[in-house]
């Protein structure tokens, strides 16, 4: 980057990215800051010879230069760009075992955020066969990163879903791997959040979403959306915990679902007031709800049974009558069996922003927890409005 002032004087520079190896498409994401008094920045893609007789072929595509810090290191992480005919969204690659093709599609349903998601379907896959889609990202070895996403599975049989990381050095040597996430059940949108640490000397990480056959004739459908890969440890296990992303028309923020008692319509809205943090919050209103009726919005999260977690957030209530707000946890095993629940928080008064923090512990064998924010009618004709913001669900260290 070269920086110039209003008089066209060169006033500064920085080199934000360098790479000395051969690679297929590599996603890069770098933060830059023009020096004071800069009015013009020149963005260069440069080849520099380190010795005589240097040679190379460089190809660049899909360049974005925008204001602010964009922490997601992936290109096209929501699969919204799809200009190719392979069924794989732009910026992503795919690989599969020989002999049994997979079916890749960029779909409009199911979708957890915006308009599209990446889907992969397999059938009759032999034992140990696998298919995946992936993206290569420039990283720094020895530094922590966080991978989060939402995954939905359907008709998964004799197979499991994996997130696999492969690490490469500057000479393209494979130098390490880890599998931070596996799941073998069927589920609607499940939020995952995993910490990874590329081994020393890593300059490139390959992020895979993989389906592995654990027996012959494996089959299933996997859909992935809202992928984030960023530097540092991000401990919040929820997707869109502040409800800032809202691309749907249901009134429920991206990444969250909703459920309500039969016969009574709920009113869900992503609001700009009241808000405790950021620009948006999730609101739910009820009126004339019969006794024991309830309305809820929720998110499913991958968890480890028997391990403690902390859930915190801020809740505001208004015009609450004959009803109470609840935080309810439901727990499921790998076969989607409901195996337990707890209600760690309840509140029945009207209040401005009220902070809460509770500890929960999924029972043994839990692989999925559903976090609910619920309105329960204590009598007939219950009514009220609850607004939720700044939710954090994390492992207790």
Secondary structure, DSSP 8 states (H G I E B T S, - for coil): -EEE-TT--EEEE-------S--SSEE--------TT--EEE-------SSTT-------------SS-----SSSTT-----SSSSS-TT-EEEE-TTS--EEEEESSS-SSSS-EEEEEEEEE-TT-EEEEEEEEE--TT-EEEEEEEEEEEEEESEEEEEEEEEE-TT--EEEEEEEEEE-S-EEEEEEEEEEE--TT--EEEEEEEEEESSTTEEEEEEEEEEEEEES-----SSSTT-----SSSSS-TT-EEEE-TT---EEEEESSS-SSSS-EEEEEEEEE-TT-EEEEEEEEE--TT-EEEEEEEEEEEEEESEEEEEEEEEE-TT--EEEEEEEEEE-S-EEEEEEEEEEE--TT--EEEEEEEEEESSTTEEEEEEEEEEEEEE--
